[in-house]
Amino acid sequence: MTPRLILLGAGDFAREVIWLVSEMATTPDWEFGGLLDDDRERAAQILSSNGFGQRVLGTIDNYIPQQDDRFVCTIGNPKAKLAVSERIAARDGKFVNLIHPSAAIGPGCILGSGIIVCRSAVITTNVVIGNHVHINLAATCGHDTVIGDGCTLSAHCDVTGHATLERGVFLGSHASVTPGVRVGEYAVVGAGSVAFRNVGGGQTLLGVPGKSLLS
């Protein structure tokens, strides 16, 4: 039986992931099954607007994974993404990686599960990526970087050599992390900002050079 792909969450990023899925259709390891979301009306609108019909399978909390189900979480917020993914995993849900055909992944990389890598993203060499990580359009991960579980890299982000993003970090569009810098758990580097120094857990960094506003 062909496994069926189920997306967890019907937010804006889900629409982009559905597009990604459609561009992977020439070599599928699964068929598209539908969406799970607590807002079933919103999920139905997203599906119908993208030509997939009414494939709303239910709510996340009430769904019991089936043997042929394969999941990815399309929630951008790292804390929510990890919480939802861990609830499904606790019910023996199995996660897969979605990697756009145009993305480049070099040698020596180690990838977790539940990862989404979008069009034109680049993961160079000896990069370690945890579970449930999003690497959006044209984002880059340089050599020897470590990307922790649940991180979200928005479009055009640049994580440079030997940098580390701990669990649940969020990078806004065009954010940069310079070589060797460590960004702590659940920290945020805002859109267009540059982390030249280590960022503490839970902090929000804005500007160039980035300054911590919240802790």
MARBA-3410 file (N, C-alpha, C, O; in Angstrom, 1 decimal):
215
0.8,-1.2,0.0,0.0,0.0,0.0,0.9,1.3,0.0,1.8,1.3,0.8 ~ 0.6,2.2,-0.9,1.3,3.5,-0.9,1.1,4.3,0.3,-0.1,4.6,0.6 ~ 2.1,4.7,1.0,1.9,5.6,2.1,1.2,6.9,1.7,1.4,7.4,0.6 ~ 0.5,7.5,2.6,-0.2,8.8,2.3,0.4,9.9,3.2,0.6,9.7,4.4 ~ 0.7,11.0,2.6,1.3,12.2,3.2,0.2,13.0,3.9,-0.8,13.4,3.2
0.4,13.3,5.2,-0.6,14.2,5.9,0.2,15.4,6.5,1.2,15.2,7.2 ~ -0.3,16.6,6.2,0.3,17.8,6.7,-0.4,18.2,8.1,-1.6,18.1,8.2 ~ 0.4,18.5,9.0,-0.1,18.9,10.3,-0.1,20.4,10.4,0.9,21.1,10.5 ~ -1.3,21.0,10.4,-1.5,22.5,10.4,-1.9,23.0,9.1,-1.4,22.6,8.0 ~ -2.8,24.0,9.1,-3.4,24.6,7.9,-3.2,26.1,7.8,-4.0,26.9,7.4
-2.0,26.5,8.3,-1.6,27.9,8.2,-1.1,28.3,6.8,-1.2,27.5,5.9 ~ -0.5,29.5,6.7,0.0,30.0,5.4,1.1,29.1,4.8,1.1,28.9,3.6 ~ 2.0,28.6,5.7,3.1,27.8,5.2,2.5,26.5,4.6,3.2,25.9,3.7 ~ 1.4,26.0,5.1,0.8,24.8,4.5,0.6,24.9,3.0,0.8,24.0,2.2 ~ 0.1,26.1,2.6,-0.1,26.3,1.2,1.2,26.2,0.4,1.2,25.7,-0.8
2.3,26.7,0.9,3.6,26.6,0.2,4.0,25.2,0.2,4.6,24.8,-0.8 ~ 3.8,24.4,1.2,4.2,23.0,1.3,3.4,22.2,0.3,3.9,21.3,-0.4 ~ 2.1,22.5,0.1,1.3,21.9,-0.9,1.9,22.1,-2.3,1.9,21.2,-3.1 ~ 2.3,23.3,-2.5,3.0,23.6,-3.8,4.3,22.8,-4.0,4.5,22.2,-5.0 ~ 5.1,22.7,-2.9,6.3,21.9,-2.9,5.9,20.5,-3.2,6.6,19.8,-4.1
4.9,19.9,-2.6,4.5,18.6,-2.8,4.1,18.4,-4.3,4.4,17.3,-4.9 ~ 3.4,19.3,-4.9,3.0,19.2,-6.3,4.2,19.2,-7.2,4.1,18.5,-8.3 ~ 5.3,19.8,-6.8,6.5,19.8,-7.7,7.4,18.6,-7.5,8.3,18.4,-8.2 ~ 7.0,17.8,-6.4,7.7,16.6,-6.2,7.0,15.4,-6.8,7.4,14.2,-6.7 ~ 5.9,15.7,-7.5,5.0,14.6,-7.9,5.6,13.6,-8.9,5.0,12.6,-9.1
6.7,14.0,-9.6,7.3,13.1,-10.6,7.9,11.9,-9.9,8.1,10.8,-10.6 ~ 8.4,12.0,-8.7,9.0,10.8,-8.0,8.4,10.7,-6.6,9.2,10.8,-5.6 ~ 7.2,10.4,-6.5,6.6,10.3,-5.1,6.9,9.0,-4.4,6.9,7.9,-5.1 ~ 7.1,9.1,-3.1,7.2,7.9,-2.3,5.9,7.7,-1.6,5.7,6.8,-0.7 ~ 4.9,8.6,-1.9,3.6,8.6,-1.1,2.6,9.3,-2.0,2.9,9.9,-3.0
1.3,9.2,-1.6,0.3,10.1,-2.2,-0.2,11.1,-1.2,-0.1,10.9,0.0 ~ -0.6,12.2,-1.7,-1.1,13.3,-0.8,-2.4,12.9,-0.1,-3.4,12.7,-0.8 ~ -2.4,12.8,1.2,-3.6,12.4,1.9,-4.5,13.5,2.4,-5.7,13.4,2.4 ~ -3.9,14.7,2.8,-4.7,15.8,3.3,-4.1,16.5,4.5,-2.9,16.4,4.8 ~ -5.0,17.2,5.2,-4.6,18.1,6.3,-5.3,17.7,7.6,-6.4,17.2,7.6
-4.5,18.0,8.7,-5.1,17.9,10.0,-5.0,19.3,10.6,-3.9,19.9,10.6 ~ -6.1,19.8,11.2,-6.0,21.2,11.8,-7.2,21.3,12.7,-8.3,20.8,12.4 ~ -7.1,22.0,13.8,-8.2,22.2,14.7,-9.3,23.1,14.1,-10.4,23.0,14.4 ~ -8.9,24.0,13.1,-9.8,24.8,12.3,-10.1,24.1,11.0,-9.4,24.3,10.0 ~ -11.1,23.3,11.0,-11.4,22.4,9.8,-11.9,23.3,8.7,-11.6,22.9,7.5
-12.5,24.4,8.9,-13.0,25.2,7.8,-11.8,25.9,7.1,-11.8,25.9,5.9 ~ -10.9,26.4,7.9,-9.7,27.0,7.3,-8.9,25.9,6.4,-8.5,26.2,5.3 ~ -8.8,24.7,7.0,-8.1,23.7,6.3,-8.8,23.3,5.0,-8.1,23.1,3.9 ~ -10.1,23.3,5.0,-10.9,23.0,3.8,-10.7,24.1,2.7,-10.6,23.8,1.5 ~ -10.6,25.4,3.1,-10.4,26.5,2.2,-9.0,26.4,1.5,-8.9,26.6,0.3
-8.0,26.0,2.3,-6.6,25.9,1.8,-6.6,24.7,0.8,-6.0,24.9,-0.3 ~ -7.2,23.6,1.1,-7.2,22.5,0.1,-7.9,22.8,-1.1,-7.4,22.5,-2.2 ~ -9.1,23.4,-1.0,-9.9,23.7,-2.2,-9.3,24.7,-3.1,-9.3,24.6,-4.3 ~ -8.6,25.7,-2.5,-7.9,26.8,-3.3,-6.7,26.2,-4.0,-6.2,26.9,-4.9 ~ -6.2,25.1,-3.6,-5.0,24.5,-4.2,-5.3,23.3,-5.1,-4.4,22.5,-5.5
-6.6,23.0,-5.3,-7.0,22.0,-6.2,-7.0,20.6,-5.6,-7.0,19.6,-6.4 ~ -7.0,20.4,-4.3,-6.9,19.1,-3.7,-8.2,18.7,-3.1,-8.3,17.6,-2.5 ~ -9.3,19.5,-3.3,-10.6,19.0,-2.9,-10.7,19.1,-1.3,-10.0,19.7,-0.7 ~ -11.7,18.3,-0.8,-12.0,18.3,0.6,-11.3,17.2,1.3,-11.9,16.1,1.6 ~ -10.0,17.3,1.6,-9.3,16.3,2.3,-8.9,16.7,3.7,-7.7,16.5,4.1
-9.8,17.2,4.4,-9.6,17.5,5.8,-9.9,16.3,6.6,-11.0,15.8,6.6 ~ -8.9,15.7,7.3,-9.0,14.4,7.9,-9.5,14.5,9.4,-9.8,13.5,10.0 ~ -9.5,15.7,9.9,-9.9,15.8,11.3,-9.0,16.8,12.0,-8.3,17.6,11.4 ~ -9.1,16.8,13.4,-8.3,17.6,14.2,-7.0,16.9,14.6,-7.0,15.6,14.6 ~ -6.0,17.6,15.0,-4.7,17.0,15.4,-4.9,16.2,16.6,-4.4,15.1,16.7
-5.6,16.7,17.6,-5.7,16.0,18.9,-6.5,14.8,18.8,-6.3,13.8,19.6 ~ -7.4,14.7,17.9,-8.3,13.5,17.8,-7.9,12.5,16.8,-8.5,11.4,16.7 ~ -6.9,12.7,16.0,-6.5,11.8,15.0,-5.6,10.7,15.5,-4.7,10.9,16.2 ~ -6.0,9.5,15.1,-5.2,8.3,15.4,-4.4,7.9,14.1,-5.0,7.5,13.2 ~ -3.1,8.0,14.2,-2.3,7.6,13.0,-2.5,6.2,12.5,-2.6,5.3,13.3
-2.6,6.0,11.2,-2.8,4.7,10.6,-1.4,4.2,10.1,-0.5,5.0,10.0 ~ -1.3,2.9,9.8,-0.1,2.3,9.5,0.6,2.9,8.3,1.8,3.0,8.2 ~ -0.2,3.4,7.3,0.3,3.9,6.0,0.4,5.4,6.1,0.8,6.0,5.0 ~ 0.2,6.1,7.2,0.3,7.5,7.3,1.8,8.0,7.4,2.5,7.3,8.1 ~ 2.1,9.1,6.8,3.4,9.7,6.9,3.1,11.2,7.1,2.3,11.8,6.4
3.8,11.8,8.1,3.5,13.2,8.5,4.6,14.1,8.3,5.8,13.8,8.3 ~ 4.3,15.4,8.1,5.2,16.6,8.3,4.3,17.7,8.9,3.1,17.8,8.7 ~ 5.0,18.5,9.7,4.3,19.6,10.4,4.6,20.9,9.7,5.8,21.2,9.5 ~ 3.5,21.6,9.3,3.7,22.8,8.5,3.5,24.1,9.4,3.2,25.1,8.8 ~ 3.6,24.0,10.7,3.4,25.1,11.6,4.8,25.8,11.7,5.8,25.1,12.0
4.8,27.1,11.5,6.1,27.8,11.5,6.6,28.1,12.9,7.9,28.1,13.1 ~ 5.7,28.4,13.8,6.2,28.7,15.2,6.8,27.5,15.8,6.2,26.4,15.9 ~ 8.1,27.6,16.2,8.8,26.4,16.7,8.2,25.7,17.9,8.2,24.4,17.9 ~ 7.8,26.4,18.9,7.2,25.7,20.0,5.9,25.0,19.7,5.8,23.8,20.1 ~ 5.1,25.6,18.9,3.8,24.9,18.5,4.1,23.7,17.6,3.5,22.7,17.7
5.1,23.9,16.7,5.5,22.8,15.7,6.0,21.6,16.5,5.6,20.5,16.2 ~ 6.9,21.8,17.5,7.4,20.7,18.2,6.3,20.1,19.1,6.3,18.8,19.2 ~ 5.5,20.9,19.7,4.4,20.3,20.5,3.5,19.4,19.7,3.1,18.3,20.2 ~ 3.1,19.9,18.6,2.2,19.1,17.7,2.9,17.8,17.2,2.3,16.7,17.2 ~ 4.1,18.0,16.7,4.8,16.8,16.2,5.1,15.8,17.3,5.0,14.6,17.0
5.4,16.2,18.5,5.6,15.2,19.5,4.3,14.5,20.0,4.4,13.4,20.4 ~ 3.2,15.2,19.9,1.9,14.5,20.2,1.6,13.4,19.2,1.2,12.3,19.5 ~ 1.9,13.7,17.9,1.7,12.7,16.9,2.7,11.6,17.0,2.3,10.4,16.9 ~ 3.9,11.9,17.3,5.0,10.9,17.4,4.6,10.0,18.6,4.9,8.8,18.6 ~ 4.1,10.5,19.7,3.7,9.7,20.9,2.6,8.7,20.5,2.4,7.7,21.3
1.9,8.9,19.4,0.9,8.0,19.0,1.4,7.1,17.9,0.6,6.5,17.1 ~ 2.7,7.0,17.8,3.4,6.2,16.8,3.3,6.7,15.4,3.4,5.9,14.4 ~ 3.1,8.0,15.2,3.1,8.6,13.9,4.5,8.6,13.3,5.4,8.9,14.0 ~ 4.6,8.4,12.0,5.9,8.3,11.3,6.0,9.6,10.5,5.1,10.0,9.8 ~ 7.2,10.2,10.6,7.5,11.5,9.8,8.4,11.2,8.7,9.3,10.3,8.7
8.2,12.0,7.6,9.1,12.0,6.4,9.7,13.3,6.2,9.2,14.3,6.7 ~ 10.7,13.4,5.3,11.3,14.6,4.9,10.8,15.0,3.5,10.6,14.2,2.6 ~ 10.5,16.3,3.3,10.1,16.9,2.0,11.2,17.8,1.6,11.5,18.8,2.2 ~ 11.9,17.4,0.5,13.0,18.1,0.0,12.8,18.4,-1.5,12.7,17.5,-2.3 ~ 12.7,19.7,-1.8,12.4,20.2,-3.1,13.5,19.7,-4.1,14.7,19.7,-3.7
13.2,19.3,-5.3,14.2,18.8,-6.2,15.3,19.9,-6.5,16.4,19.5,-6.9 ~ 15.0,21.2,-6.4,16.0,22.2,-6.7,16.9,22.5,-5.5,17.9,23.2,-5.7 ~ 16.6,21.9,-4.3,17.5,22.1,-3.2,18.8,21.4,-3.3,18.8,20.3,-4.0 ~ 19.9,21.9,-2.8,21.2,21.3,-2.9,21.6,20.8,-1.5,21.6,21.6,-0.5 ~ 22.0,19.6,-1.3,22.5,19.0,-0.1,23.9,18.3,-0.4,23.9,17.4,-1.2
24.9,18.8,0.3,26.2,18.3,0.1,26.6,17.1,0.9,25.7,16.5,1.6 ~ 27.8,16.6,0.7,28.2,15.4,1.4,28.4,15.6,2.9,28.7,16.7,3.4 ~ 28.3,14.5,3.6,28.6,14.4,5.0,27.5,15.0,5.9,27.7,15.2,7.1 ~ 26.3,15.3,5.4,25.2,15.9,6.1,24.4,14.9,6.8,24.2,13.7,6.3 ~ 23.9,15.2,8.0,23.0,14.3,8.8,21.7,14.9,8.9,21.6,16.0,9.5
20.6,14.3,8.5,19.3,14.9,8.5,18.4,14.0,9.5,18.5,12.8,9.4 ~ 17.6,14.7,10.3,16.6,14.1,11.1,15.4,13.7,10.3,15.5,13.5,9.1 ~ 14.2,13.7,10.9,13.0,13.4,10.3,12.0,14.6,10.4,12.1,15.4,11.3 ~ 11.0,14.6,9.5,10.0,15.7,9.6,10.5,17.0,9.1,10.0,18.0,9.4 ~ 11.6,17.0,8.2,12.2,18.2,7.7,11.6,18.6,6.4,11.2,17.8,5.6
11.4,20.0,6.3,11.0,20.5,5.0,12.0,21.4,4.5,12.5,22.4,5.1 ~ 12.5,21.1,3.3,13.5,21.9,2.6,13.0,22.5,1.3,12.6,21.7,0.4 ~ 12.8,23.8,1.2,12.1,24.4,0.1,13.0,24.7,-1.1,14.2,24.4,-1.1 ~ 12.4,25.2,-2.2,13.0,25.5,-3.4,14.3,26.3,-3.2,14.3,27.3,-2.5 ~ 15.4,25.9,-3.9,16.6,26.7,-4.0,17.4,26.8,-2.6,18.3,27.6,-2.5
17.0,26.1,-1.6,17.7,26.1,-0.4,19.1,25.3,-0.6,19.2,24.4,-1.5 ~ 20.1,25.7,0.2,21.4,25.0,0.1,21.9,24.6,1.5,21.9,25.4,2.4 ~ 22.2,23.3,1.6,22.8,22.8,2.8,24.1,22.2,2.3,24.2,21.2,1.5 ~ 25.2,22.8,2.8,26.5,22.5,2.1,27.1,21.2,2.6,26.6,20.1,2.2 ~ 28.1,21.2,3.4,28.8,20.0,3.8,28.9,19.8,5.3,29.1,20.8,6.1
28.7,18.6,5.8,28.9,18.2,7.2,28.0,19.0,8.1,28.3,19.5,9.2 ~ 26.8,19.2,7.6,25.7,19.9,8.4,24.9,18.9,9.1,24.5,17.9,8.6 ~ 24.5,19.2,10.4,23.7,18.4,11.2,22.3,19.1,11.4,22.3,20.2,11.9 ~ 21.3,18.5,11.0,19.9,19.1,11.1,19.0,18.1,11.9,18.9,16.9,11.6 ~ 18.4,18.7,12.9,17.5,17.9,13.8,16.2,17.6,13.2,16.0,17.8,12.0
15.3,17.2,14.0,13.9,16.8,13.5,13.0,18.1,13.4,13.2,19.0,14.1 ~ 12.1,18.0,12.5,11.0,19.0,12.3,11.6,20.4,12.1,11.1,21.4,12.6 ~ 12.6,20.5,11.2,13.2,21.7,10.9,12.7,22.2,9.5,12.4,21.4,8.6 ~ 12.4,23.5,9.4,12.0,24.1,8.2,13.1,25.0,7.6,13.6,25.8,8.3 ~ 13.5,24.7,6.4,14.5,25.5,5.7,13.8,26.1,4.4,13.6,25.4,3.5
13.4,27.4,4.5,12.6,27.9,3.5,13.3,28.4,2.2,14.5,28.1,2.1 ~ 12.6,29.0,1.3,13.1,29.4,0.0,14.5,30.1,0.1,14.7,31.1,0.7 ~ 15.5,29.5,-0.6,16.8,30.0,-0.8,17.6,30.3,0.5,18.5,31.0,0.5 ~ 17.2,29.6,1.6,18.0,29.7,2.8,19.2,28.8,2.7,19.2,27.9,1.9 ~ 20.3,29.2,3.4,21.5,28.4,3.3,22.1,28.1,4.7,22.0,28.8,5.6
22.6,26.9,4.7,23.3,26.4,5.9,24.7,26.0,5.5,24.9,25.1,4.7 ~ 25.7,26.8,6.0,27.1,26.6,5.6,27.7,25.3,6.3,27.1,24.7,7.1 ~ 28.9,25.1,6.0,29.7,23.9,6.4,29.7,23.8,7.9,29.9,24.8,8.6 ~ 29.5,22.6,8.4,29.6,22.3,9.9,28.7,23.0,10.8,28.9,23.2,12.0 ~ 27.5,23.5,10.2,26.5,24.1,11.1,25.7,23.0,11.7,25.6,21.9,11.2
25.1,23.4,12.8,24.2,22.5,13.6,22.9,23.2,13.7,22.8,24.3,14.3 ~ 21.8,22.6,13.3,20.5,23.2,13.3,19.6,22.2,14.2,19.3,21.1,13.9 ~ 19.2,22.7,15.4,18.5,21.9,16.4,17.1,21.6,16.0,16.5,22.2,15.1 ~ 16.5,20.7,16.8,15.1,20.3,16.5,14.2,21.5,16.5,14.3,22.4,17.3 ~ 13.2,21.5,15.5,12.2,22.4,15.5,12.5,23.8,15.0,11.7,24.7,15.0
13.7,24.0,14.6,14.1,25.4,14.1,13.4,25.7,12.8,13.0,24.9,12.0 ~ 13.1,27.0,12.6,12.5,27.5,11.4,13.4,28.6,10.8,13.7,29.6,11.5 ~ 13.9,28.3,9.6,14.7,29.3,8.8,13.8,29.8,7.8,13.4,29.1,6.8 ~ 13.4,31.1,7.9,12.6,31.7,6.9,13.4,31.9,5.6,14.5,31.6,5.5 ~ 12.7,32.5,4.6,13.3,32.6,3.2,14.6,33.5,3.3,14.6,34.5,4.0
15.6,33.1,2.5,16.8,33.8,2.3,17.7,34.0,3.6,18.5,34.9,3.7 ~ 17.5,33.1,4.6,18.3,33.2,5.8,19.7,32.6,5.4,19.8,31.8,4.5 ~ 20.7,33.0,6.2,22.1,32.5,6.0,22.7,32.1,7.3,23.0,33.0,8.2 ~ 22.9,30.8,7.5,23.5,30.3,8.7,24.9,29.9,8.3,25.0,28.9,7.5 ~ 25.9,30.6,8.7,27.3,30.4,8.2,28.1,29.3,9.0,27.7,28.8,10.0
29.3,29.0,8.5,30.1,27.9,8.9,30.3,27.9,10.4,30.6,28.9,11.1 ~ 30.1,26.7,11.0,30.3,26.3,12.4,29.3,27.0,13.3,29.5,27.0,14.5 ~ 28.3,27.7,12.8,27.3,28.3,13.6,26.3,27.2,14.2,26.2,26.1,13.6 ~ 25.7,27.5,15.3,24.8,26.5,15.9,23.5,27.2,16.3,23.5,28.2,17.0 ~ 22.4,26.6,15.9,21.1,27.0,16.3,20.5,25.9,17.2,20.4,24.8,16.8
20.3,26.3,18.5,19.8,25.3,19.4,18.3,25.0,19.2,17.7,25.6,18.3 ~ 17.7,24.2,19.9,16.3,23.8,19.8,15.3,25.0,19.6,15.4,25.9,20.4 ~ 14.5,24.9,18.6,13.4,25.9,18.5,13.7,27.3,18.1,12.9,28.2,18.4 ~ 14.9,27.5,17.5,15.2,28.9,17.1,14.4,29.3,15.9,14.1,28.5,15.0 ~ 14.0,30.6,15.8,13.3,31.1,14.7,14.1,32.2,14.0,14.5,33.2,14.7
14.4,32.1,12.7,15.1,33.1,12.0,14.1,33.8,11.0,13.5,33.1,10.2 ~ 13.9,35.1,11.1,13.1,35.8,10.2,13.7,35.9,8.8,14.9,35.6,8.7 ~ 13.0,36.3,7.8,13.5,36.4,6.5,14.7,37.3,6.4,14.8,38.4,7.0 ~ 15.7,36.8,5.7,17.0,37.4,5.4,17.9,37.6,6.7,18.8,38.3,6.7 ~ 17.5,36.9,7.8,18.4,36.9,9.0,19.7,36.2,8.7,19.7,35.2,7.9
20.7,36.6,9.4,22.0,35.9,9.2,22.7,35.6,10.6,22.5,36.4,11.5 ~ 23.3,34.5,10.6,24.1,34.1,11.8,25.5,33.9,11.3,25.8,33.0,10.5 ~ 26.4,34.7,11.9,27.8,34.7,11.4,28.6,33.5,11.9,28.2,32.8,12.9 ~ 29.8,33.2,11.4,30.5,32.0,11.7,30.8,31.8,13.2,31.2,32.7,13.9 ~ 30.5,30.6,13.6,30.8,30.2,15.0,29.8,30.6,16.0,30.0,30.3,17.2
28.8,31.4,15.7,27.9,32.0,16.6,26.9,30.9,17.1,26.4,30.1,16.2 ~ 26.5,30.9,18.3,25.5,30.0,18.9,24.3,30.8,19.3,24.4,31.8,20.0 ~ 23.1,30.3,18.8,21.9,31.0,19.1,21.1,30.0,20.0,20.8,28.9,19.6 ~ 20.7,30.5,21.2,20.2,29.6,22.2,18.7,29.2,22.0,18.1,29.7,21.1 ~ 18.3,28.2,22.8,16.9,27.6,22.6,15.8,28.7,22.5,15.8,29.6,23.3
15.0,28.5,21.5,13.8,29.3,21.4,14.1,30.8,21.2,13.2,31.7,21.5 ~ 15.3,31.2,20.8,15.6,32.6,20.5,15.1,32.9,19.1,14.8,32.0,18.3 ~ 15.0,34.2,18.9,14.5,34.7,17.6,15.5,35.7,17.1,16.0,36.6,17.8 ~ 15.9,35.5,15.8,16.7,36.5,15.1,15.8,37.1,14.1,15.4,36.5,13.1 ~ 15.4,38.4,14.3,14.4,39.0,13.5,14.8,39.2,12.0,15.9,39.1,11.6
13.8,39.5,11.2,14.0,39.7,9.7,15.1,40.7,9.5,15.0,41.8,10.0 ~ 16.0,40.3,8.6,17.1,41.2,8.2,18.1,41.5,9.3,19.1,42.3,9.0 ~ 18.1,40.8,10.4,19.0,41.0,11.5,20.2,40.1,11.3,20.2,39.1,10.7 ~ 21.3,40.5,12.0,22.6,39.7,11.9,23.1,39.5,13.3,23.3,40.4,14.1 ~ 23.3,38.2,13.6,23.8,37.8,14.9,25.3,37.7,14.8,25.8,36.7,14.2
26.1,38.7,15.3,27.5,38.6,15.3,28.1,38.0,16.5,29.2,37.5,16.6 ~ 27.3,37.9,17.6,27.7,37.3,18.9,26.7,36.3,19.3,25.6,36.2,18.7 ~ 27.0,35.4,20.3,26.1,34.4,20.8,24.8,35.1,21.3,24.8,36.2,21.8 ~ 23.7,34.4,21.1,22.4,34.9,21.5,21.9,33.9,22.6,21.8,32.7,22.4 ~ 21.5,34.5,23.7,21.0,33.6,24.8,19.6,33.0,24.5,18.9,33.6,23.7
19.3,32.0,25.2,18.0,31.3,25.0,16.9,32.2,25.3,16.9,33.0,26.3 ~ 15.8,32.2,24.5,14.6,33.0,24.7,14.8,34.4,24.3,13.8,35.2,24.4 ~ 15.9,34.9,23.9,16.1,36.3,23.5,15.6,36.6,22.1,15.5,35.7,21.3 ~ 15.3,37.8,21.8,14.9,38.3,20.5,16.0,39.3,20.1,16.3,40.3,20.8 ~ 16.6,39.1,18.9,17.7,39.9,18.4,17.1,40.6,17.2,16.6,40.0,16.3
17.3,42.0,17.2,16.9,42.8,16.0,18.0,43.8,15.6,18.7,44.3,16.5 ~ 18.1,44.0,14.3,19.1,45.0,13.9,20.4,44.5,13.3,20.7,43.3,13.4 ~ 21.2,45.4,12.8,22.5,45.2,12.3,23.5,46.2,12.9,23.4,47.4,12.5 ~ 24.4,45.8,13.8,24.5,44.5,14.4,23.3,44.2,15.3,22.7,45.2,15.9 ~ 22.9,43.0,15.5,21.8,42.6,16.3,21.9,43.0,17.7,22.9,42.8,18.3
20.8,43.6,18.3,20.7,43.9,19.7,19.6,43.1,20.3,18.5,43.0,19.8 ~ 19.8,42.6,21.5,18.8,41.9,22.2,17.8,42.8,22.8,18.1,43.7,23.6 ~ 16.5,42.6,22.5,15.4,43.4,23.0,14.7,42.8,24.2,14.2,43.5,25.1 ~ 14.5,41.5,24.1,13.8,40.7,25.1,14.6,39.6,25.6,15.4,39.0,24.9 ~ 14.3,39.2,26.9,14.9,38.0,27.4,14.0,37.3,28.4,14.3,36.3,29.0
END
